[in-house]
Every structure is written in structure tokens, then in C-alpha cells.
Amino acid sequence: MSTDQEILVLVVSLLLSAFFSGSEAALLSLPHEKAKQIAEEHGLDSWAMKRWLQMPNDILTTILVGNNFVNILIATLSASIAERFFSNDALAISVGVTTMMILLFGEIAPKTVGRGHSEKFAATSVLILTGFYYLMWPVVKAFTKIIQLVLGKNANVRSRAVTKDDIEVMVEMAEETRTMDSKQIDLLNSILEFPSIKVKDIMVPRTSIEAIKKDSSFLEVIKMVREVAHSRYPVYDEDLDDVLGFLHVKDLAFMGPDEQKNFDITKYVKPPFFVYEHMKIQAVFDHMNRKKVHLALVKDENGIVVGMLTLEDIMEEIFGEIQDEHDDEEDLIPGVESAEGVLVPSTISLRDLYNEYDIEIPLNDNYSTLNGFLMEQLGNSFPKKGHLIIWDGYSFELVRVKSSEIKEVKIKSTTGLHLREPDKKESKETSDNDHHKAIGAK
């Protein structure tokens, strides 16, 4: 064989190695439910997916045999070509070049592409691999039998637990076919997103924390409890960066006149619990459960308190608004008619704003709520009632401002398109959660 012919065969072998490696990555990363969905359709892709689901061991063994064969051929041809050009150092050069070519062009690159485009390449790969299967049938069957003898007749490389990708595909299919209602789909999506959500995405911002000063009298504490109607409050000395702990309202029950007169709140304060804003809420939820605490203060990387988080906040991220005995339905603010815009509290998180009304404002390291976004838009200006901010097809009108703090905002589309109107049947359930109320702990 001439040098030109050897180089040509080497290039073809390298392409086949890339094909086998990419096919393996695409097939093994394709969610099982997606493969079943494609198999139920019509055409060549459907036929290919049926083959994959029926005989995964045979197809993967075909990949194994084919890949090893072409890799051996690449090594042999590389050695032959190197010997012709570098007779003295042929072995070292051929080993180095072969290793580099197989790793880069025969393994890493094709597997990366295969994993990233599994749905696109999987069916086409099976069609081509079926031809190789029949071409190498005796060898493939021999290896399959050996695998069954070693691992047992029931060995199946596709037997595995249901993955997150499988669930995501099932949810997509349920949305397309409308076999599940919107509440069930929202619940599944919330569960899937749960591991990636950070504390800063759902915390109550510092400006909205309802806290009690250490030197407050009994009557002052009771007045706040009546006004805010939460069950737990942070207690601080100078400011929120000097928190002494948390007060549970039930600990003040049945206090006599003398105790009320000589009231010392520090006797009833429980130690504070701190978390950091970039922590994942799944880990925080587990930790709070173990420690049996319902409320945590959130710190940034500099140790400054930037917000507060409750167990209820975390639960509502999965299940939606949880109405309890302290919630006053009349205080909750549902979206008004979509043609008129929507009225929301400034403390609504950007995540909730998108989930409830399809208004997407990109998250930023500087803010996670509508209030933070608007304050950044205002720059050095103080917010005033009637202020109008135009941004990306939306107008934000400051409807209620108290002591330079934005309370309520009316959002309206400036493009002529209506905002999504909440389902009337679910208006009570989808009225904004505690983040929509400016808040403390419940």
C-alpha cells in the first residue's frame, strides 16, 4: 500500500472512530422517554429508535467492536507512515501522534458533540450502526454472548433509574399533549428547578424585614404583632447587622402584669440562625429541618445581613402560595385586568414576576426583586409617587411610595400586547405570596 493510500485509510479510520464515539455518547445521553417518544412517531427516525430500544446491547457492542477495530488500524497505519519518514524515532512519534489523534478527534470532540446534540444525532447513528451490525454480525453476537455469560442473561446496558432528563421530557410531553393540568406541570417544574435555586432568589430583602428593637416595651411588641401578624421576628440591638436572635410570639403568652411591666425581650430570644445568599435552598432546607429552625437571616460575602428566609418561603417555591391562619386575603394583591396592566408590590421577586405574569427581568447580582431593579433604574433619584420608568416594552408606574420606599407598582405593556392575566379560578391561589406583601417571618 502506498503512502497516499495509507494516509487516506488513516483519515477514514479516524472519521469512523469519531462516528463510533459520538454515536455512543449521543445514544447513552438521550433520555429514555425521549427515545420512546421518537419511536412512536413515523419515518426512519422512528424505526431507528425502535431498534435502539429493542436491541441496545447489540448496538453498543457494534460500537465497541467497530471503535476498537478502527483504533487498532489507526495505530498500525501511523506506525507504518512514521517508519517511512522517521526511521530512527518512528515508534515514539507514532505512539505520540496516534494517542493525540485518537484522544482529540476520536474521543473528546465527538463525544462532546454527541452529548450536546443527542436528540439530533441518535436516530441517524442507529441507522448507520445497523449496517455495521449486519456487517460484523458474527463478531457482535459472539461478544454479546460473552457479556451475557459474564453478567447474566438479563444484563441490559439500558437498565437504569429514571433521570432528571427523563422527567423533563415527560413534563414537556404532558404539556404538548395536555395530559396533565397546569398545576401539576407547575409543581413538577418547581421540583426540577428546586436544586438550582439560591437563597438570594427567594429571600425577603433587608428593606422588607419586620424586626423588633431590643429595648422595645411589651406594648410596642404586641402592637407590632397585631399590625404585622407574623409568629416570629428578628430582635436586634443597633441595626440588623447586630441581631440578637429570634422572638417567637407564643413565648409571650400568659405573661402577668409584673412581667409585662418589667419586660426584657432578651429573656425570650432564641439564638439566630444564619445562611449565605449564594447557598442552594435545598441544602438550607435540609439544614433548617435538622436544626428545627423556621427562620434564618441571610448574609452576603462580607457578613452583612441582606435578607431573611423562612421555611415557608422554601415550601412555597415548590407548592406555591401557602395560606395560613395569619394571612389576610384582603391584603393580598392579585393582578388586575391585563388590558390595564398589573398592580404588584415592589417586594415581588423577579422569579415570581416572571412565573405569575410572564414579565421577564434578568436577574442581577445587585438585586433579585422588582424593588431592587427599579431602584437601580432610578439611579440617584428618590422614588416618588407617579414616577414612570420605561424599560424594554414595559412601563413601571410607582403607585404607592412611603418614606422614599416603593410599595406598589403598576406594570403595563407599551407594545400593545396584554400581560398574561392569572386564571380567574385560581385568583385566590395565585395571589402574590409573602414576597408580594413586604413581610417578615410567619
MIZAKE-507392 format. One record per residue (C-alpha): residue number from 1; residue in one letter; x, y, z. Coordinates in Angstrom, 2 decimals. Example, Ala and Ser with C-alpha at 12.3 -4.5 7.8 and 13.67 -1.06 7.14 Angstrom:
(1,a,(12.30,-4.50,7.80)),
(2,s,(13.67,-1.06,7.14)),
***
This chain:
(1,m,(0.00,0.00,0.00)),
(2,s,(1.41,3.38,-0.99)),
(3,t,(1.87,6.23,1.46)),
(4,d,(-1.01,8.17,-0.08)),
(5,q,(-3.31,5.18,0.29)),
(6,e,(-2.25,4.66,3.93)),
(7,i,(-2.94,8.32,4.72)),
(8,l,(-6.37,8.07,3.07)),
(9,v,(-7.27,4.94,5.06)),
(10,l,(-5.94,6.62,8.22)),
(11,v,(-8.23,9.63,7.71)),
(12,v,(-11.25,7.40,7.03)),
(13,s,(-10.45,5.32,10.12)),
(14,l,(-10.22,8.48,12.22)),
(15,l,(-13.62,9.63,10.94)),
(16,l,(-15.11,6.22,11.77)),
(17,s,(-13.59,6.39,15.26)),
(18,a,(-15.22,9.80,15.72)),
(19,f,(-18.54,8.41,14.48)),
(20,f,(-18.49,5.43,16.85)),
(21,s,(-17.54,7.57,19.86)),
(22,g,(-20.07,10.29,19.06)),
(23,s,(-22.82,7.72,18.49)),
(24,e,(-22.13,6.10,21.85)),
(25,a,(-22.32,9.45,23.66)),
(26,a,(-25.49,10.50,21.82)),
(27,l,(-27.34,7.24,22.48)),
(28,l,(-26.38,6.96,26.15)),
(29,s,(-27.23,10.60,26.89)),
(30,l,(-30.59,10.50,25.08)),
(31,p,(-33.36,10.38,27.72)),
(32,h,(-35.19,7.05,27.60)),
(33,e,(-38.59,8.75,27.47)),
(34,k,(-37.46,10.88,24.51)),
(35,a,(-36.33,7.75,22.67)),
(36,k,(-39.76,6.20,23.30)),
(37,q,(-41.47,9.37,22.04)),
(38,i,(-39.46,9.31,18.79)),
(39,a,(-40.16,5.58,18.39)),
(40,e,(-43.91,6.24,18.47)),
(41,e,(-43.69,8.62,15.51)),
(42,h,(-43.35,7.71,11.81)),
(43,g,(-40.42,7.53,9.42)),
(44,l,(-36.82,6.33,9.54)),
(45,d,(-36.09,8.03,12.88)),
(46,s,(-38.96,6.11,14.45)),
(47,w,(-37.70,2.81,13.02)),
(48,a,(-34.17,3.57,14.26)),
(49,m,(-35.34,4.34,17.81)),
(50,k,(-37.36,1.13,17.92)),
(51,r,(-34.18,-0.78,17.01)),
(52,w,(-32.29,1.03,19.77)),
(53,l,(-34.95,0.25,22.37)),
(54,q,(-35.23,-3.39,21.26)),
(55,m,(-31.52,-4.27,20.97)),
(56,p,(-29.36,-1.76,22.88)),
(57,n,(-26.76,-4.39,23.81)),
(58,d,(-26.19,-5.39,20.19)),
(59,i,(-25.87,-1.78,19.02)),
(60,l,(-23.44,-0.84,21.79)),
(61,t,(-21.39,-3.98,21.14)),
(62,t,(-21.26,-2.95,17.47)),
(63,i,(-19.87,0.42,18.57)),
(64,l,(-17.32,-1.27,20.83)),
(65,v,(-16.08,-3.70,18.17)),
(66,g,(-16.03,-1.10,15.41)),
(67,n,(-14.25,1.53,17.50)),
(68,n,(-11.57,-0.87,18.68)),
(69,f,(-11.00,-2.16,15.15)),
(70,v,(-10.50,1.32,13.64)),
(71,n,(-8.34,2.45,16.57)),
(72,i,(-6.03,-0.52,16.06)),
(73,l,(-5.95,0.27,12.34)),
(74,i,(-5.07,3.91,13.12)),
(75,a,(-2.18,2.80,15.35)),
(76,t,(-0.87,0.37,12.71)),
(77,l,(-1.04,2.88,9.86)),
(78,s,(0.53,5.63,11.98)),
(79,a,(3.47,3.36,12.78)),
(80,s,(3.90,2.44,9.10)),
(81,i,(3.81,6.06,7.93)),
(82,a,(6.14,7.21,10.71)),
(83,e,(8.66,4.50,9.85)),
(84,r,(8.89,5.77,6.27)),
(85,f,(9.56,9.37,7.27)),
(86,f,(11.31,9.00,10.66)),
(87,s,(13.04,5.65,10.67)),
(88,n,(15.06,6.26,13.85)),
(89,d,(12.29,7.68,16.07)),
(90,a,(9.32,6.06,14.32)),
(91,l,(7.96,4.24,17.39)),
(92,a,(7.96,7.26,19.71)),
(93,i,(6.48,9.54,17.05)),
(94,s,(3.75,7.07,16.04)),
(95,v,(2.72,6.47,19.67)),
(96,g,(2.55,10.20,20.42)),
(97,v,(0.69,11.15,17.24)),
(98,t,(-1.70,8.19,17.47)),
(99,t,(-2.57,8.92,21.10)),
(100,m,(-3.19,12.60,20.33)),
(101,m,(-5.34,11.89,17.27)),
(102,i,(-7.49,9.24,18.96)),
(103,l,(-8.00,11.28,22.14)),
(104,l,(-8.78,14.57,20.43)),
(105,f,(-10.51,13.60,17.18)),
(106,g,(-11.71,10.10,18.07)),
(107,e,(-12.91,10.58,21.67)),
(108,i,(-13.14,14.03,23.27)),
(109,a,(-14.51,16.13,20.38)),
(110,p,(-17.09,13.63,19.02)),
(111,k,(-18.35,12.67,22.49)),
(112,t,(-18.79,16.33,23.40)),
(113,v,(-20.79,16.93,20.22)),
(114,g,(-22.77,13.70,20.69)),
(115,r,(-23.79,14.54,24.25)),
(116,g,(-24.73,18.09,23.32)),
(117,h,(-26.86,17.05,20.32)),
(118,s,(-28.08,13.62,21.36)),
(119,e,(-31.61,14.02,20.01)),
(120,k,(-30.34,15.24,16.64)),
(121,f,(-27.72,12.51,16.06)),
(122,a,(-29.09,9.45,17.89)),
(123,a,(-31.55,8.22,15.25)),
(124,t,(-29.14,8.80,12.34)),
(125,s,(-26.42,6.97,14.26)),
(126,v,(-28.62,3.91,14.77)),
(127,l,(-29.45,3.78,11.05)),
(128,i,(-25.74,3.66,10.14)),
(129,l,(-24.86,1.35,13.06)),
(130,t,(-27.49,-1.14,11.89)),
(131,g,(-25.47,-1.57,8.68)),
(132,f,(-22.28,-2.14,10.69)),
(133,y,(-24.18,-4.59,12.92)),
(134,y,(-25.05,-6.84,9.98)),
(135,l,(-21.54,-6.41,8.55)),
(136,m,(-19.94,-7.55,11.82)),
(137,w,(-22.80,-9.82,12.92)),
(138,p,(-20.75,-12.93,13.87)),
(139,v,(-18.27,-10.92,15.97)),
(140,v,(-21.00,-8.81,17.60)),
(141,k,(-23.07,-11.86,18.53)),
(142,a,(-20.00,-13.62,19.93)),
(143,f,(-19.19,-10.65,22.19)),
(144,t,(-22.86,-10.31,23.20)),
(145,k,(-22.93,-13.96,24.28)),
(146,i,(-19.73,-13.50,26.29)),
(147,i,(-21.25,-10.45,28.04)),
(148,q,(-24.40,-12.44,28.87)),
(149,l,(-22.32,-15.32,30.25)),
(150,v,(-20.32,-12.97,32.46)),
(151,l,(-23.11,-10.62,33.58)),
(152,g,(-26.14,-12.87,33.20)),
(153,k,(-28.81,-13.22,30.54)),
(154,n,(-30.81,-10.32,31.93)),
(155,a,(-27.92,-7.88,31.64)),
(156,n,(-29.07,-4.77,29.83)),
(157,v,(-26.98,-1.64,29.46)),
(158,r,(-30.13,0.47,29.20)),
(159,s,(-31.49,-0.64,32.58)),
(160,r,(-31.15,2.41,34.81)),
(161,a,(-33.01,4.66,37.15)),
(162,v,(-35.22,7.45,35.83)),
(163,t,(-33.10,10.58,35.43)),
(164,k,(-33.88,14.29,35.66)),
(165,d,(-33.74,14.46,31.86)),
(166,d,(-36.39,11.73,31.64)),
(167,i,(-38.71,13.68,33.93)),
(168,e,(-38.14,16.90,31.97)),
(169,v,(-39.04,15.10,28.74)),
(170,m,(-42.18,13.63,30.36)),
(171,v,(-43.23,17.10,31.53)),
(172,e,(-42.68,18.51,28.02)),
(173,m,(-44.75,15.67,26.56)),
(174,a,(-47.51,16.27,29.12)),
(175,e,(-47.60,19.97,28.19)),
(176,e,(-47.77,19.18,24.47)),
(177,t,(-50.46,16.51,24.81)),
(178,r,(-52.30,18.27,27.69)),
(179,t,(-52.49,15.04,29.68)),
(180,m,(-51.75,16.97,32.91)),
(181,d,(-53.28,20.18,34.21)),
(182,s,(-51.25,23.35,34.66)),
(183,k,(-50.99,22.96,38.46)),
(184,q,(-49.41,19.51,38.15)),
(185,i,(-46.99,20.72,35.48)),
(186,d,(-46.04,23.78,37.57)),
(187,l,(-45.41,21.51,40.57)),
(188,l,(-43.14,19.19,38.57)),
(189,n,(-41.26,22.14,37.06)),
(190,s,(-40.78,23.63,40.54)),
(191,i,(-39.36,20.33,41.81)),
(192,l,(-36.98,20.11,38.85)),
(193,e,(-35.78,23.70,39.38)),
(194,f,(-35.52,23.36,43.17)),
(195,p,(-31.89,22.09,43.32)),
(196,s,(-30.61,25.07,41.30)),
(197,i,(-32.37,27.88,43.22)),
(198,k,(-30.24,30.02,45.51)),
(199,v,(-31.22,31.73,48.75)),
(200,k,(-30.92,35.20,47.18)),
(201,d,(-33.56,34.24,44.58)),
(202,i,(-36.37,33.85,47.13)),
(203,m,(-35.29,35.66,50.30)),
(204,v,(-37.15,38.61,51.78)),
(205,p,(-34.89,41.64,51.13)),
(206,r,(-33.43,43.53,54.08)),
(207,t,(-35.60,46.60,53.43)),
(208,s,(-38.76,44.50,53.92)),
(209,i,(-37.78,42.67,57.12)),
(210,e,(-40.09,43.37,60.06)),
(211,a,(-37.86,43.27,63.14)),
(212,i,(-38.09,44.31,66.81)),
(213,k,(-35.59,46.54,68.63)),
(214,k,(-34.08,45.14,71.80)),
(215,d,(-35.34,47.95,74.05)),
(216,s,(-38.98,47.69,72.85)),
(217,s,(-41.63,47.56,75.58)),
(218,f,(-44.17,44.76,75.87)),
(219,l,(-46.92,47.01,74.46)),
(220,e,(-44.73,48.01,71.50)),
(221,v,(-44.07,44.36,70.70)),
(222,i,(-47.77,43.48,70.94)),
(223,k,(-48.64,46.44,68.70)),
(224,m,(-46.24,45.20,66.01)),
(225,v,(-47.57,41.64,66.29)),
(226,r,(-51.11,42.90,65.77)),
(227,e,(-50.12,45.03,62.78)),
(228,v,(-47.85,42.55,61.01)),
(229,a,(-49.42,39.28,62.22)),
(230,h,(-46.38,37.04,62.00)),
(231,s,(-45.29,34.50,64.57)),
(232,r,(-41.51,35.06,64.58)),
(233,y,(-39.42,38.24,64.47)),
(234,p,(-35.70,39.04,64.46)),
(235,v,(-34.63,41.03,67.52)),
(236,y,(-31.73,43.48,67.03)),
(237,d,(-29.66,45.90,69.10)),
(238,e,(-28.35,48.77,66.95)),
(239,d,(-29.33,47.52,63.48)),
(240,l,(-29.96,44.29,61.56)),
(241,d,(-26.23,43.58,61.44)),
(242,d,(-26.41,43.23,65.22)),
(243,v,(-29.17,40.64,65.57)),
(244,l,(-29.54,39.04,69.00)),
(245,g,(-31.85,36.27,67.88)),
(246,f,(-35.48,35.48,67.13)),
(247,l,(-38.62,36.02,69.18)),
(248,h,(-41.47,33.53,68.95)),
(249,v,(-44.74,35.28,69.80)),
(250,k,(-46.15,32.25,71.64)),
(251,d,(-43.44,32.69,74.29)),
(252,l,(-45.14,35.94,75.36)),
(253,a,(-48.47,34.28,76.08)),
(254,f,(-49.88,34.28,79.63)),
(255,m,(-47.48,36.95,80.91)),
(256,g,(-48.64,38.59,84.13)),
(257,p,(-48.83,42.36,84.76)),
(258,d,(-45.47,42.41,86.58)),
(259,e,(-43.72,40.56,83.74)),
(260,q,(-45.26,42.93,81.22)),
(261,k,(-44.17,45.98,83.22)),
(262,n,(-40.58,44.74,83.67)),
(263,f,(-40.45,43.23,80.19)),
(264,d,(-36.98,42.22,78.99)),
(265,i,(-37.17,40.82,75.48)),
(266,t,(-33.72,39.22,75.67)),
(267,k,(-35.11,36.59,78.09)),
(268,y,(-37.32,35.23,75.31)),
(269,v,(-34.92,35.45,72.38)),
(270,k,(-33.66,32.26,70.73)),
(271,p,(-30.21,32.16,69.07)),
(272,p,(-30.07,33.49,65.50)),
(273,f,(-29.52,31.20,62.52)),
(274,f,(-27.54,32.50,59.54)),
(275,v,(-27.18,31.36,55.94)),
(276,y,(-25.40,32.90,52.95)),
(277,e,(-27.13,34.34,49.89)),
(278,h,(-25.37,32.08,47.37)),
(279,m,(-26.25,28.83,49.15)),
(280,k,(-28.66,26.45,47.40)),
(281,i,(-32.06,26.38,49.12)),
(282,q,(-32.15,22.58,49.01)),
(283,a,(-29.15,22.40,51.36)),
(284,v,(-30.55,25.23,53.51)),
(285,f,(-33.92,23.48,53.76)),
(286,d,(-32.28,20.24,54.94)),
(287,h,(-30.14,22.13,57.46)),
(288,m,(-33.07,24.13,58.86)),
(289,n,(-35.07,20.93,59.23)),
(290,r,(-32.27,19.22,61.12)),
(291,k,(-31.77,22.24,63.39)),
(292,k,(-35.57,22.63,63.80)),
(293,v,(-35.46,26.35,62.96)),
(294,h,(-38.11,28.14,60.91)),
(295,l,(-36.36,31.40,60.19)),
(296,a,(-32.86,32.35,59.02)),
(297,l,(-31.08,35.63,58.37)),
(298,v,(-29.20,35.87,55.08)),
(299,k,(-25.69,37.32,54.89)),
(300,d,(-23.58,38.34,51.91)),
(301,e,(-19.90,37.52,51.45)),
(302,n,(-18.96,40.49,53.67)),
(303,g,(-21.08,39.26,56.58)),
(304,i,(-23.74,41.96,56.12)),
(305,v,(-27.37,40.93,56.60)),
(306,v,(-29.10,41.29,53.22)),
(307,g,(-32.33,39.41,53.78)),
(308,m,(-34.35,36.81,55.61)),
(309,l,(-35.62,33.34,54.72)),
(310,t,(-38.32,31.16,56.26)),
(311,l,(-39.19,27.51,55.84)),
(312,e,(-42.50,28.65,54.40)),
(313,d,(-40.67,30.66,51.72)),
(314,i,(-38.86,27.49,50.65)),
(315,m,(-42.01,25.36,50.69)),
(316,e,(-43.88,27.96,48.63)),
(317,e,(-41.16,27.77,45.99)),
(318,i,(-42.35,24.21,45.34)),
(319,f,(-46.05,24.24,46.19)),
(320,g,(-46.95,27.88,45.53)),
(321,e,(-48.80,30.17,47.94)),
(322,i,(-49.49,28.53,51.29)),
(323,q,(-52.37,30.26,53.06)),
(324,d,(-52.21,30.11,56.84)),
(325,e,(-54.23,31.48,59.72)),
(326,h,(-52.21,34.72,59.76)),
(327,d,(-52.79,35.59,56.10)),
(328,d,(-55.37,38.26,55.41)),
(329,e,(-56.78,37.60,51.96)),
(330,e,(-57.88,41.21,51.58)),
(331,d,(-54.26,42.33,51.90)),
(332,l,(-53.09,40.15,49.05)),
(333,i,(-52.82,41.91,45.72)),
(334,p,(-53.98,39.95,42.66)),
(335,g,(-53.18,41.11,39.11)),
(336,v,(-55.79,43.49,37.75)),
(337,e,(-57.29,43.25,34.24)),
(338,s,(-54.49,42.56,31.78)),
(339,a,(-55.54,45.41,29.49)),
(340,e,(-54.97,47.86,32.35)),
(341,g,(-51.63,46.40,33.36)),
(342,v,(-50.93,44.64,36.63)),
(343,l,(-50.58,46.04,40.16)),
(344,v,(-47.90,44.34,42.26)),
(345,p,(-45.97,45.09,45.46)),
(346,s,(-42.37,46.18,44.96)),
(347,t,(-41.13,43.27,47.07)),
(348,i,(-42.21,40.68,44.50)),
(349,s,(-39.21,38.63,43.40)),
(350,l,(-38.22,38.76,39.75)),
(351,r,(-38.73,34.99,39.62)),
(352,d,(-42.34,35.34,40.82)),
(353,l,(-42.91,38.27,38.45)),
(354,y,(-41.98,36.02,35.53)),
(355,n,(-43.88,32.96,36.80)),
(356,e,(-47.07,34.90,37.51)),
(357,y,(-47.18,37.48,34.72)),
(358,d,(-44.58,36.49,32.06)),
(359,i,(-42.66,39.71,32.72)),
(360,e,(-39.01,38.76,32.39)),
(361,i,(-36.39,40.98,34.00)),
(362,p,(-32.89,39.43,34.02)),
(363,l,(-31.54,38.60,37.48)),
(364,n,(-28.58,40.65,38.58)),
(365,d,(-26.00,40.29,41.36)),
(366,n,(-27.24,43.64,42.71)),
(367,y,(-30.92,42.72,43.03)),
(368,s,(-33.44,39.86,42.94)),
(369,t,(-36.70,41.81,43.48)),
(370,l,(-38.69,44.35,41.49)),
(371,n,(-37.80,47.00,44.09)),
(372,g,(-34.07,46.43,43.57)),
(373,f,(-34.46,46.62,39.79)),
(374,l,(-36.45,49.87,39.98)),
(375,m,(-34.01,51.50,42.41)),
(376,e,(-31.16,50.72,40.01)),
(377,q,(-33.16,52.26,37.15)),
(378,l,(-33.76,55.40,39.24)),
(379,g,(-30.06,55.77,39.98)),
(380,n,(-29.52,58.65,42.42)),
(381,s,(-33.13,59.85,42.21)),
(382,f,(-35.50,59.34,45.13)),
(383,p,(-38.64,57.39,44.21)),
(384,k,(-41.84,59.46,44.15)),
(385,k,(-45.47,58.59,43.58)),
(386,g,(-46.30,58.84,39.89)),
(387,h,(-42.73,58.23,38.71)),
(388,l,(-42.83,56.41,35.36)),
(389,i,(-39.99,54.14,34.23)),
(390,i,(-39.97,52.79,30.67)),
(391,w,(-37.94,49.62,30.09)),
(392,d,(-37.90,47.03,27.30)),
(393,g,(-41.55,47.31,26.27)),
(394,y,(-42.95,47.88,29.77)),
(395,s,(-43.90,50.94,31.81)),
(396,f,(-43.47,50.83,35.59)),
(397,e,(-45.57,53.42,37.44)),
(398,l,(-44.84,53.96,41.14)),
(399,v,(-48.38,53.89,42.55)),
(400,r,(-47.59,53.95,46.28)),
(401,v,(-44.40,55.32,47.85)),
(402,k,(-43.91,55.74,51.59)),
(403,s,(-40.86,57.38,53.20)),
(404,s,(-38.94,57.10,49.91)),
(405,e,(-39.67,53.37,49.81)),
(406,i,(-41.55,51.93,46.85)),
(407,k,(-44.59,49.95,48.00)),
(408,e,(-46.72,49.25,44.92)),
(409,v,(-46.03,49.35,41.20)),
(410,k,(-48.34,49.29,38.19)),
(411,i,(-46.78,47.50,35.23)),
(412,k,(-48.17,47.90,31.74)),
(413,s,(-47.04,46.74,28.31)),
(414,t,(-46.10,49.61,25.99)),
(415,t,(-46.12,47.39,22.89)),
(416,g,(-49.88,46.99,22.76)),
(417,l,(-49.69,43.38,23.93)),
(418,h,(-51.59,42.45,27.07)),
(419,l,(-49.87,40.99,30.09)),
(420,r,(-50.86,37.48,30.97)),
(421,e,(-53.96,37.51,33.18)),
(422,p,(-53.99,34.98,36.04)),
(423,d,(-56.59,32.20,35.77)),
(424,k,(-59.78,33.54,37.41)),
(425,k,(-60.41,30.18,39.05)),
(426,e,(-57.01,30.37,40.67)),
(427,s,(-57.08,34.06,41.53)),
(428,k,(-57.12,33.36,45.24)),
(429,e,(-54.41,30.75,45.00)),
(430,t,(-52.17,32.73,42.70)),
(431,s,(-52.45,36.00,44.56)),
(432,d,(-48.93,37.01,45.38)),
(433,n,(-47.12,35.20,48.17)),
(434,d,(-45.42,36.75,51.20)),
(435,h,(-42.83,38.30,48.92)),
(436,h,(-45.73,40.25,47.43)),
(437,k,(-46.59,41.52,50.87)),
(438,a,(-43.45,43.04,52.35)),
(439,i,(-43.15,40.84,55.21)),
(440,g,(-41.20,39.12,57.92)),
(441,a,(-41.49,35.61,59.13)),
(442,k,(-44.71,33.82,59.67)),
***
